[in-house]
Amino acid sequence: MHAPGATALWYAQNLTTNGLQGWIQDNVVPLILLTIAVILLWIGGRGDNAGVARRSVGLLVGLIALGIAVSGNGPRVGAFLANLIVG
């Protein structure tokens, strides 16, 4: 039989955030994308097409940043962009 402190220590050492990250990627990100799409359709339905275009560009940049952050390819993307400038 293990001591309660040893069991708690074992659980504390093996904690990860993989379950939380997976849940966020599987549930929260699609919900955010759906919300953005509904808002853009609502704004477009009012006839403010210039506003939709302006917000869409900002959202596209934000979604690109979200994709880079979620995929974990930030260093590779940064190296690619640096190589475009430096050569």
C-alpha distances in whole Angstrom, upper triangle without the diagonal:
4,7,9,12,10,10,13,15,14,16,18,19,20,22,25,28,29,29,31,34,34,34,37,39,39,39,41,43,45,45,47,49,50,51,53,55,56,57,59,61,61,63,65,66,68,70,69,68,69,66,64,65,64,60,60,60,58,55,56,55,52,51,51,49,46,46,46,43,41,42,41,44,46,46,48,50,51,52,54,56,57,58,60,62,62,63
4,6,8,6,7,10,11,11,13,15,16,17,19,22,26,27,26,28,31,32,32,34,36,37,37,39,41,43,43,45,47,48,49,51,53,54,55,57,59,59,61,63,64,66,68,66,66,66,63,61,62,61,58,57,57,55,53,53,52,49,48,48,46,44,44,43,40,39,39,38,42,43,43,45,47,48,49,51,53,53,55,58,59,59,60
4,5,5,6,9,10,11,13,14,16,17,19,23,26,27,27,29,31,32,33,35,37,37,38,39,41,43,43,45,47,49,49,51,53,54,55,57,59,59,61,63,64,65,68,66,66,66,63,61,62,61,57,57,57,55,52,53,52,49,48,49,46,44,44,44,41,39,40,39,42,43,43,46,48,48,49,52,53,53,55,58,59,59,60
4,5,5,6,9,10,11,12,14,16,17,21,23,25,25,26,29,30,30,32,34,35,35,36,38,41,40,42,44,45,46,48,50,51,51,54,56,56,57,60,61,62,64,63,63,63,60,58,59,58,54,54,55,52,50,50,49,46,45,46,44,41,42,42,38,37,38,37,40,41,42,44,46,46,48,50,51,52,54,56,57,57,59
4,5,5,6,9,10,10,12,14,16,19,22,25,24,25,28,29,30,31,34,35,35,35,38,40,40,41,44,45,45,47,50,50,51,53,55,55,57,59,60,62,64,62,62,62,59,57,58,57,53,53,53,51,48,49,48,45,44,45,42,40,41,40,37,35,37,35,39,39,40,42,44,44,46,48,49,50,52,54,55,55,56
4,5,5,6,9,10,11,13,15,18,22,23,24,25,27,29,29,31,33,34,35,35,37,40,40,41,44,45,46,47,50,51,51,53,55,56,57,59,61,62,64,62,62,62,59,57,58,57,53,53,53,50,48,49,48,45,44,44,42,39,40,39,36,35,36,34,37,38,38,41,43,43,44,47,48,48,50,53,54,53,55
4,5,5,6,9,10,11,13,16,19,21,21,22,25,26,26,28,31,31,32,33,35,37,37,39,41,42,43,45,47,48,49,51,53,53,55,57,58,60,62,60,60,60,57,55,56,55,51,51,51,49,46,47,46,43,42,42,40,37,38,37,34,33,34,32,36,37,38,40,42,42,43,46,47,48,50,52,53,53,54
4,5,5,6,9,10,11,15,17,20,19,20,23,24,25,26,29,30,30,30,33,35,35,36,39,40,40,42,45,46,46,48,50,51,52,54,56,57,59,57,57,57,54,52,53,52,49,48,49,46,44,44,43,40,39,40,38,35,36,35,32,31,32,31,34,35,36,38,40,40,42,44,45,46,48,50,51,51,53
4,5,5,6,9,10,14,17,19,20,21,23,25,25,27,29,30,31,31,33,36,36,37,39,41,41,43,45,46,47,49,51,52,53,55,56,58,60,58,57,57,54,52,53,52,49,48,48,46,43,44,43,40,39,39,37,34,35,34,31,30,31,29,33,33,34,36,38,38,40,42,43,44,46,48,49,49,50
4,5,5,6,9,12,16,17,18,20,22,23,24,26,28,28,30,30,32,35,35,36,38,40,41,42,44,46,46,48,50,51,52,54,56,57,59,57,57,57,54,52,53,52,48,48,48,45,43,43,42,39,38,38,36,34,34,33,30,29,30,28,31,32,33,35,37,37,39,41,43,43,45,47,48,48,49
4,5,5,6,10,13,15,15,16,19,20,21,23,24,25,26,27,29,31,32,33,35,37,37,39,41,42,43,45,47,48,49,51,52,54,56,54,54,54,51,49,50,49,45,45,45,42,40,40,40,36,35,36,34,31,31,31,28,26,27,26,30,31,32,34,36,36,38,40,41,42,44,46,47,47,48
4,6,6,9,12,15,15,16,18,20,21,22,24,25,26,26,28,31,31,32,34,36,36,38,40,41,42,44,46,47,48,50,52,53,55,53,52,52,49,47,48,47,44,43,43,41,38,39,38,35,34,35,32,30,30,30,26,25,26,25,28,29,30,32,34,34,36,38,39,40,42,44,45,45,46
4,6,9,12,14,16,17,18,20,21,23,24,26,27,27,29,32,32,33,35,37,38,39,41,43,43,45,47,48,49,51,53,54,56,54,53,53,50,48,48,47,44,43,43,41,39,39,38,35,34,34,31,29,30,29,26,24,25,24,27,27,28,30,32,32,34,36,38,38,40,42,43,43,44
4,6,10,11,13,14,16,17,19,20,22,23,24,25,26,29,30,31,33,35,35,37,39,40,41,43,45,46,47,49,51,52,54,52,51,51,48,46,47,46,43,42,42,39,37,37,36,33,32,32,30,28,28,27,24,22,23,22,25,26,27,29,31,32,33,35,36,37,39,41,42,42,43
4,7,9,10,11,13,15,16,17,19,20,21,22,23,26,27,27,30,31,32,33,36,37,38,39,42,42,44,45,47,49,50,48,48,48,45,43,44,43,39,39,39,36,34,34,33,30,29,30,27,25,25,25,22,20,21,20,24,24,26,28,29,30,32,34,35,36,38,40,41,41,43
4,6,7,9,10,11,13,14,16,17,19,19,20,23,24,24,26,28,29,30,33,34,35,36,39,40,41,42,44,46,47,45,45,45,42,40,40,39,36,35,35,33,31,31,30,27,26,26,24,21,21,21,18,16,17,16,20,21,22,24,26,27,28,30,31,32,34,36,38,38,39
4,6,5,6,9,10,11,12,14,15,15,16,19,20,21,23,25,25,27,29,30,31,33,35,36,37,39,41,42,44,42,41,41,38,36,37,36,33,32,32,30,27,27,27,23,22,23,21,18,18,18,15,13,15,14,18,19,21,23,24,25,27,29,30,31,33,34,36,37,38
4,5,5,6,8,10,10,12,14,15,15,18,19,20,22,24,25,26,28,30,31,32,34,35,37,38,40,42,43,41,40,40,38,36,36,35,32,31,31,29,27,27,26,23,22,22,20,17,17,17,15,12,13,13,17,18,20,22,23,24,26,27,29,30,32,33,35,36,37
4,6,5,6,9,10,10,12,13,15,17,18,19,21,22,24,25,27,28,30,31,33,34,36,37,39,41,42,41,40,40,38,35,36,36,32,31,32,30,27,27,27,24,22,23,22,19,19,19,17,14,15,16,20,21,23,25,26,27,29,30,31,33,35,36,38,39,40
4,5,5,6,9,10,10,11,13,15,16,16,19,20,21,23,25,26,27,29,31,32,33,35,36,38,40,38,38,38,35,33,34,33,30,29,30,27,24,25,25,22,20,21,20,16,17,18,15,13,15,16,19,20,23,24,25,26,29,30,30,32,34,35,37,38,39
4,5,5,6,9,10,10,11,13,15,15,17,19,20,21,23,25,26,27,29,30,31,33,35,37,38,36,36,36,33,31,31,31,27,26,27,25,22,22,22,19,17,18,16,13,13,14,12,9,11,12,16,17,19,21,21,23,25,26,27,29,31,32,33,35,36
4,5,5,6,8,10,10,12,14,15,16,18,20,21,23,24,26,27,29,30,32,33,35,37,38,37,36,36,34,31,32,31,28,27,27,26,23,23,23,20,18,19,18,14,14,15,13,10,11,13,16,18,21,22,22,24,26,27,28,30,32,33,35,36,37
4,5,5,6,7,9,11,12,13,15,16,18,20,21,22,24,26,27,28,30,31,33,35,37,35,35,35,33,30,31,31,28,26,27,26,22,23,23,20,18,20,19,15,16,18,15,12,14,16,19,21,24,25,25,27,29,30,30,33,35,35,37,39,39
4,6,5,5,6,9,10,11,13,14,15,17,19,20,21,23,25,26,27,29,30,32,34,32,32,32,29,27,28,28,24,23,24,22,19,20,20,17,15,17,16,12,13,15,13,10,13,15,18,19,22,23,22,24,27,27,28,30,32,33,34,36,37
4,6,6,5,8,10,11,11,14,15,16,18,20,21,22,24,25,27,28,30,32,33,32,30,31,29,26,27,26,23,22,23,21,18,18,18,16,13,15,14,10,10,13,11,8,10,12,15,17,20,21,20,22,25,25,25,28,30,30,32,34,35
4,6,7,7,9,11,12,13,15,17,17,19,21,22,23,25,27,28,29,32,33,32,31,32,30,27,28,28,25,23,24,23,20,20,21,18,15,17,17,14,13,16,15,11,13,16,18,20,23,24,23,26,28,28,29,31,33,33,35,37,38
4,6,6,6,9,10,11,13,15,16,17,19,20,22,23,25,26,27,29,31,30,30,31,28,25,27,27,24,22,24,23,19,20,21,18,16,18,18,14,15,18,16,13,16,18,21,22,26,26,25,28,30,30,30,33,35,35,37,39,40
4,6,5,6,9,10,10,12,14,15,17,18,20,21,23,24,26,28,29,28,28,28,26,23,24,24,21,20,22,20,16,18,19,15,13,16,16,12,13,16,14,12,15,17,20,21,24,25,24,26,29,29,29,31,34,33,35,37,38
4,5,5,6,9,10,11,12,14,15,17,19,20,21,23,24,26,28,26,25,26,23,21,22,22,18,17,18,17,13,14,15,12,10,13,13,9,10,13,12,10,12,15,17,18,22,22,21,23,26,26,25,28,30,30,32,34,35
4,5,5,6,9,10,11,12,14,15,17,18,20,21,22,25,26,25,24,25,23,20,21,22,19,17,19,18,14,15,17,14,11,14,15,12,12,16,15,13,15,18,20,21,25,25,23,25,28,27,27,31,32,32,34,36,37
4,5,5,6,9,10,11,12,14,15,16,18,20,21,23,25,24,24,25,22,20,21,22,18,17,20,18,15,16,18,15,13,16,17,14,15,18,17,15,18,21,23,23,27,28,26,28,31,30,30,33,35,34,36,39,39
4,5,5,6,9,10,11,12,14,15,17,18,20,22,23,22,21,22,19,17,19,19,15,14,16,15,11,13,15,12,10,14,14,11,13,16,15,14,17,19,21,21,25,26,24,25,29,28,27,30,33,32,33,36,37
4,5,5,6,9,10,11,12,14,15,16,18,20,22,20,19,20,18,15,16,17,14,12,14,14,10,11,13,11,9,12,14,11,12,15,15,14,16,19,21,21,25,25,22,25,28,27,26,29,31,30,32,35,35
4,5,5,6,9,10,11,12,14,15,16,19,20,20,19,21,18,15,17,18,15,14,17,16,13,14,17,15,12,16,17,15,15,19,19,17,20,23,24,25,28,28,26,28,31,30,30,33,35,33,35,38,39
4,5,5,6,9,10,11,12,14,15,17,19,18,18,20,17,14,17,17,14,13,16,15,12,14,17,14,13,17,18,15,17,20,20,19,21,24,26,26,29,30,27,29,32,31,30,34,36,34,36,39,40
4,5,5,6,9,10,11,12,14,16,17,16,15,16,14,11,13,13,10,9,12,12,8,11,13,11,11,14,15,14,15,19,19,18,20,23,24,24,28,28,25,27,30,29,28,31,33,31,33,36,37
4,5,5,6,9,10,10,12,15,16,15,14,16,14,11,13,14,11,10,13,13,10,12,15,14,12,16,17,16,17,20,21,20,22,25,26,26,29,29,26,28,32,30,29,32,34,32,34,37,38
4,5,5,6,9,10,10,13,15,14,14,17,14,12,14,16,13,12,16,16,13,15,18,17,16,19,21,19,20,24,24,23,25,28,29,29,33,33,30,32,35,34,32,36,38,36,37,41,41
4,5,5,6,9,10,11,13,12,13,14,11,9,12,13,10,11,14,14,11,14,17,15,15,19,20,19,20,23,24,23,26,28,29,29,32,33,30,31,35,33,32,35,37,35,36,40,41
4,5,5,6,8,10,11,10,9,11,9,6,9,11,8,8,12,12,10,12,15,15,14,17,19,18,20,23,24,23,25,28,28,28,32,32,28,30,33,32,30,33,35,33,34,38,38
4,5,5,6,9,10,10,10,13,11,8,11,13,12,11,15,16,14,15,19,18,17,20,22,21,22,26,26,26,28,31,31,31,35,34,31,33,36,34,33,36,38,36,37,41,41
4,5,5,7,9,10,11,13,11,9,13,14,12,13,17,17,15,18,21,20,19,23,24,23,25,28,28,28,30,33,33,33,37,37,34,35,39,37,35,39,40,38,39,43,44
4,5,5,7,6,8,10,8,6,10,11,10,11,14,15,14,16,19,19,19,22,23,23,25,27,28,28,30,33,33,32,36,36,33,34,37,36,34,37,39,36,37,41,42
4,5,5,6,6,9,8,6,9,11,11,11,14,16,15,17,19,20,20,22,24,24,25,28,29,29,31,34,34,33,37,36,33,34,38,36,34,37,39,36,37,41,41
4,5,8,9,12,11,10,13,15,14,15,18,19,18,20,23,23,23,26,28,27,28,31,32,32,34,36,37,36,40,40,36,38,41,39,37,41,42,40,41,45,45
4,6,8,11,10,10,13,15,14,16,19,19,19,21,24,24,24,27,29,28,30,33,33,33,35,38,38,38,41,41,38,39,42,40,38,41,43,41,42,45,46
4,6,9,9,9,12,14,14,15,18,19,19,21,23,24,24,27,29,29,30,33,34,34,36,38,38,38,41,41,37,38,41,39,37,40,42,39,40,44,44
4,6,5,6,9,10,11,12,15,16,16,18,20,21,22,24,26,26,28,30,31,32,34,36,36,35,38,38,34,35,39,37,34,37,39,36,37,41,42
4,5,5,6,9,10,10,13,14,15,16,19,20,20,22,24,25,26,28,30,30,32,34,34,33,36,36,32,33,36,34,32,35,36,34,34,38,39
4,5,5,6,9,10,11,13,14,15,17,19,20,21,23,24,26,28,29,30,32,34,33,32,35,34,31,32,34,32,30,33,34,31,32,36,37
4,5,5,6,8,10,11,12,14,16,17,18,20,21,22,24,26,27,28,30,32,32,30,33,33,30,31,34,32,29,32,34,32,32,36,37
4,5,5,6,9,10,10,12,14,15,16,18,20,20,21,24,25,26,27,30,29,29,32,32,28,29,32,30,28,31,33,31,31,35,36
4,6,5,6,9,10,10,13,14,15,17,19,20,21,23,24,25,27,29,28,27,30,30,26,27,30,28,26,29,30,28,28,32,33
4,5,6,7,9,10,11,13,15,16,17,19,20,22,23,25,26,28,27,26,29,29,25,26,29,27,24,27,29,27,27,31,32
4,5,5,6,8,10,10,12,14,15,16,18,20,21,22,24,26,26,24,28,28,24,25,28,27,24,27,30,27,28,31,33
4,5,5,6,9,10,10,12,14,15,16,18,20,20,22,24,24,23,26,26,22,24,27,25,23,26,28,25,26,30,31
4,5,5,6,9,10,11,13,14,15,17,19,20,21,23,22,21,24,23,20,21,24,22,20,23,25,22,23,27,28
4,5,5,6,9,10,11,12,14,16,17,18,20,22,21,19,23,23,19,20,23,22,20,22,25,23,23,27,28
4,5,5,6,8,10,10,12,14,15,16,18,20,20,19,22,22,19,20,24,22,20,23,26,24,25,28,29
4,5,5,6,9,10,10,12,14,15,16,18,18,17,20,20,16,18,21,19,18,21,23,21,22,26,26
4,5,5,6,9,10,11,12,14,16,17,16,15,18,18,14,15,18,17,15,18,20,19,19,23,24
4,5,5,6,9,10,11,12,14,16,16,14,18,18,15,16,20,19,17,20,22,21,22,25,26
4,5,5,6,9,10,10,12,14,14,14,17,17,15,16,20,19,17,21,23,21,23,26,27
4,5,5,6,9,10,11,12,12,11,14,14,11,13,16,15,14,17,19,18,19,22,23
4,5,5,6,9,10,11,11,9,13,13,10,12,15,15,14,16,19,18,19,22,23
4,5,5,6,8,10,11,10,14,15,13,14,18,17,17,20,22,21,23,25,26
4,5,5,6,8,9,9,13,13,11,13,16,16,16,19,20,20,22,24,25
4,6,5,6,6,6,9,10,8,10,13,13,13,16,17,18,19,21,22
4,6,6,7,6,10,12,10,12,15,15,15,18,20,20,22,24,25
4,6,8,9,13,13,13,15,17,18,18,21,22,23,25,27,27
4,5,8,11,11,11,13,15,16,17,19,20,21,23,25,25
4,6,8,9,10,11,13,14,16,17,19,20,22,23,24
4,6,5,6,9,10,11,12,14,15,17,19,20,20
4,6,5,6,9,10,11,12,14,15,17,18,19
4,6,5,6,9,10,10,12,14,16,16,17
4,5,5,6,9,10,11,12,15,15,15
4,5,5,6,9,10,11,13,14,15
4,5,5,6,9,10,11,12,13
4,5,5,6,9,10,10,11
4,5,5,6,9,10,10
4,5,5,7,9,10
4,5,5,6,8
4,5,5,5
4,6,5
4,6
4
